[in-house]
Amino acid sequence: MGEPKELGNLQNSLSVRVNHLRFINGMTQKELALRLGMGGSTLGHKINGLGKWGLEDAIALSSIFDVSIDY
């Protein structure tokens, strides 16, 4: 059955936004993974849509990149 379409779109949007923020802040994927307290492969899976972003991830990302959680 899968996940609701809106959730998949949200996950994808978050991945795109994370990559953009990482790029404009000159941060490598490895650096971001360390700051999030996860392995590089775990972050890679989330960015590539193979893993799911959670609320805790969104909160941490908003703090790291100094953006609102709904950005």
C-alpha positions as CSV (number, residue, x, y, z in Angstrom):
1,M,0.0,0.0,0.0
2,G,2.8,2.4,0.8
3,E,2.8,5.8,2.5
4,P,0.3,8.6,1.8
5,K,1.3,10.7,-1.2
6,E,1.6,13.8,0.9
7,L,4.1,12.2,3.2
8,G,6.3,11.0,0.3
9,N,6.2,14.6,-1.1
10,L,7.2,16.0,2.3
11,Q,10.1,13.6,2.7
12,N,11.3,14.4,-0.8
13,S,10.9,18.2,-0.2
14,L,12.9,17.9,3.0
15,S,15.7,16.0,1.2
16,V,15.9,18.6,-1.5
17,R,15.9,21.4,1.1
18,V,18.6,19.7,3.2
19,N,20.9,19.3,0.1
20,H,20.4,23.0,-0.8
21,L,21.1,24.2,2.7
22,R,24.1,22.0,2.9
23,F,25.4,23.3,-0.4
24,I,24.9,27.0,0.4
25,N,26.6,26.6,3.8
26,G,29.6,24.8,2.3
27,M,29.0,21.7,4.4
28,T,29.8,18.1,3.3
29,Q,27.4,15.3,3.8
30,K,29.9,13.8,6.3
31,E,30.0,17.0,8.3
32,L,26.2,17.2,8.4
33,A,25.9,13.6,9.5
34,L,28.3,14.2,12.3
35,R,26.4,17.3,13.5
36,L,23.2,15.3,13.3
37,G,24.8,12.4,15.3
38,M,24.2,9.8,12.6
39,G,26.4,7.9,10.2
40,G,27.1,9.1,6.7
41,S,25.3,6.2,5.2
42,T,22.2,6.9,7.3
43,L,22.1,10.5,6.1
44,G,22.7,9.4,2.5
45,H,19.8,7.0,2.7
46,K,17.5,9.8,4.0
47,I,18.7,12.2,1.4
48,N,18.2,9.6,-1.4
49,G,14.7,8.7,-0.2
50,L,15.7,5.3,1.2
51,G,15.2,6.4,4.8
52,K,12.6,8.6,6.5
53,W,13.2,12.0,8.1
54,G,11.7,12.3,11.6
55,L,10.6,15.2,13.7
56,E,13.9,15.1,15.7
57,D,15.8,15.3,12.4
58,A,13.8,18.4,11.3
59,I,14.4,20.1,14.7
60,A,18.1,19.4,14.6
61,L,18.3,20.6,10.9
62,S,16.5,23.8,11.8
63,S,19.0,24.5,14.5
64,I,22.1,23.6,12.5
65,F,21.0,25.8,9.5
66,D,19.3,28.5,11.6
67,V,16.0,28.2,9.8
68,S,12.5,27.8,11.1
69,I,11.3,24.2,11.3
70,D,8.6,24.8,8.6
71,Y,11.2,26.2,6.2
